[in-house]
Amino acid sequence: MNQFFQKAISLPIYPQGYHLITEKVLSAIPEIREIQIGFLQIFIQHTSAALTINENADPTVRKDFQTFVNELIPESYPRFIHTYEGPDDMPAHIKASFFDSSLQIPITGGKLNLGIWQGIYLCEFRRNASSRNLILTAFGTPRSDK
């Protein structure tokens, strides 16, 4: 019989950029340790921020992400009409759609089965963002060695 655990968490306010949140996620849902084989789904309840998995060791990777994506989708694009909340409004929505609103990560032996250099990123696209809310859902077969 599968086990299901779900938590809603609020992240602190982050500046525009790419931020490692792996440890915040793990500390928020320690029930992962009870699952032998399963998945953790992480869902962000916002349309101007996103989630991704990438390099967790060198912070220049996160800076390069920001530089490239800001050049790909600039705030100065003259044809945006959805700018009610400022010039970063529509670019933030497009950037969020380029990434994703959810991740699914395997759980093996009570641990996230990420690669050695992988970490979970919050991709914050707004200059004056608010706290971001995540829904964490862990599910799978229980560990028999507990």
N, C-alpha and C positions, 0 to 999 in steps of 0.2 A: 504494500500500500504506500502510495506517495505521500510525502509531507509537503505542506505549503506554508510559507511564512511571508508576510507582507508588512512593510514599514513605509511610512511617509516621513521624509526628512526635509528640512530647510537648510540649504547651504548658506554660509555667510556671503556678504556682498563681495564680489570679486571685481577688479578693474577689467576693462576690455582686454581680452587676450585668451590664452590657452593655459589652463590650470590643472595640474594633477590632483585628482580627488580620490584616488584609489583607497588610501588609508581612511578617509572620511566614510566612504561607502562600507568598507570592511568593518569599521567600528560600529556602524549603525545597524548592521544585521549579522551579529555573531552566530545566529542560528545556522549559517552556512556550514559550520563545523559539524552539524548533525546530519548532513547529507553526504551519502557515498557517491552517487552519480546523479547529476541533475544540471540545473541551469540557474543563473541569476539574471533576471531581466531588470534593467534600469531604464526608467522612463522619465523624461523631463517634461514638466507641465508648462512649457513656455514656447513661444514662437519666434523669439529673438535670441535664443541661445541653443546650444546643441551639445551632443555627446559624441566622443570618438575614442578609439584606442590607438595609441601610438607610443613612440619612444619615451621611456620613463627615466632615462639617466642624464642626458645632456639637455639643459634648458635652452640651448640655441635652436633646437628643433622646434620648440614651441614659438620662439621668436620668428623663425623662418616661416612657420605656418601663418602667423599673423601678418607678416610682411607680404607674403604671396597672395593671401586671400583678400587683403585690403587693396592690393593693386588689381586683382581680378575683378572685384566688385567695389569700386570706389564710392565713397559718400558723395563725391562731386558729380556723379553721373547726372546729366541735365534733364533726363526724361522721366525721372521718378516723380510721381504725383502723390504717393502715400508718404507724406512727410509730416504728419500731424504732431509727432513727438520729436521732431528734429531731423537733421540731415542723416543721422545714423539709423533712422527708423526702418525704411524699406531695405537698405543694404543688410541690416541685421536679419530681416525675415528671409531674404534670399540666401544669405550665408547659412542660416539654420537649415534651410532645405537642402543645401549642398552636402551637409553632414547628415545627422539623423536625430530623431527625438528619442530613440531607444537603442539599447545594446543588449545582446544576449551573450553571456559568457558561461562556458562549461564549468561545472563544479565536479571535482574528482577528489575523493578521499577527504572531504570536508574543507577543501581549499579551492579558490578560483584557479582555473587551469589556464592562466595567462602565460605567454612566453616570457622568458627571462627579462627581456628589455621592454615589455609592454606595460602600459599604465592607462588608467581611465582618465580622460580629459573632460573637464567642463570647457566648452568653447563659448566664451562670453563675447557677444558682438556689440553690446551697447556700451557707450561711454559712461553713462550714469545709470547703471543697472540696479535692480533691486535684488533681494534675496531670491534664490532659485529653489524651486521645490522638485524633489525627486520622489518617485514611487519605486521602491525596491521589492521585487518579488523573487524569492528563492523557492525552488521546488525540485523534488527528486526523491529517490529511494533513500530511506534512512540508513545510517551507518550501523553495521552489526557489531562493530568492535567497541561500542560504547557501553 
